[in-house]
Amino acid sequence: MTVIVEVRRGAYHDSVSLMQASRAVAAADGVDAALVAMATELNLELLDGMGFDRPDDVGPNDLLVAVRASDEDAAARAHQVLENALTELGAGHGSGGAAAGDLASGPAPRTVSAAARQAPATLALVSVPGPHAYVEAMDALEAGLSVMVFSDNVLVEQEVALKDEGRRRDLLVMGPDCGTAIVGGVGLGFSNAVRPGPVGVIAASGTGAQQLSCLLDAAGVGVSHVLGVGGRDLSAAVGGRSTMQALDLLDGDPATELIVLVSKPPEKTVADEVRGYAATLRTPVQFALLGRGQPDLTAAAQGAVSALNGSWDEPRWWPAPQQRSGDYRVLRGLFAGGTLCDEAMVIAAEVLGPVMSNIPLEPEWALGDDLRASGHLMIDFGDDRLTQGRPHPMIDQSQRIERMLEEATGSRSPVVLLDVVLGHGAHADPAAELAPALTEAHRLAVESGRELAAVVSLCGAADDPQGLERQAMALAAAGASVHLSNAAAARKALELLADEAKVRDE
């Protein structure tokens, strides 16, 4: 066994890029464990938990590299994978933003405001550990930049302060915990390769924005902008501050003919205030605010297409090669996207009753820390509490795969409902990992004298780098029913659980 722990002083990279680099190193042949991250206290604690020795005298501006490999050759291969990944980061590969050549020659800027003085930017992307995000975002605002705060685990009081400062300066604050945006055709964070068009999307939800924009793209309708506002923006504490600003911006944009507002279940009083304000705008606004009695995201996409006099066909799906018809008794939703999980829970609860979750629809439906329940459950593996110190499940599928294999040998035959999110920033080839895991889960279930059915919600656009068609066909070939509509995937899962639903009704 060869163990390497290396510190690179002052070598800063954003957290999304390092998640991808860390995952690439961990996947190298012969590597048992790997961590590539900034040396924050949280990441140092993660290093301890992985069994590495903590280096002395390191700080959050230092890059930490830890690798445990089978031998020196494997460690050398891992080192080369890391260097290749960091070289790509240094070359400016990514979703957008100013390239290195746009900055004046001389020392690299060490603050957002210093960089703003050297490049003709209007928007800053902040992707640092949550405790440091407020300072960096405020620095961006003071430099005259609107800001997208990708970072999560930011205090709600700091979010309110940032958004109030942004409004005072007539600048937009997207986030915190804003995972997705498309501004002027440039994708930021987790975004899909969707066509330009007349729909402006405002989203208090990352995967909700991705699902909506991908469904519009499949219907031949593009987006002008996707402005993420952070998952808490329509909460009582934040009060829709960025949503109101985003409405004003899109209302004044000549390329936007229709605005669609998508959100996780919002605070009712805030939603009512936003509806009232939207009614005063020149540009029509449609709402996709998830919750009981509200339209799902697929219905919202259909409504937008119809409003623009477009043609709507039901989203594509790929049936499993073998129709499953077992005695399925329990639903297990294993999600990477919180909004997709919310939408599926709303649909399922109408038929099945209580669905336990770590992001529950009702307080009494909350899962404990062990994320276990005897009845129906759905887990959002992308929740802040499950991503501290580890890559987001749209990048690293290992947690979900482990749980799916565990469910295959459980006491009741499950229907497993999964989302797979494509696009920039996400896993480069999720089906390459997930399809073999699906095959293995079916095998384990049969060996245990049970059955397992898998349904996949595939959120992606035709031009996404992973190849939408290739991903869908690989997952279907592994035994899953695959749906571009998350709502349709949830209803397919309920169809397979029809006997269990009848038991409840009786």
Order of alpha helices (4+ residues) and beta strands (2+ residues): beta-alpha-beta-alpha-beta-alpha-alpha-beta-alpha-beta-alpha-beta-beta-beta-beta-alpha-beta-alpha-beta-alpha-beta-alpha-beta-beta-alpha-beta-beta-alpha-alpha-beta-alpha-beta-alpha-beta-alpha-alpha
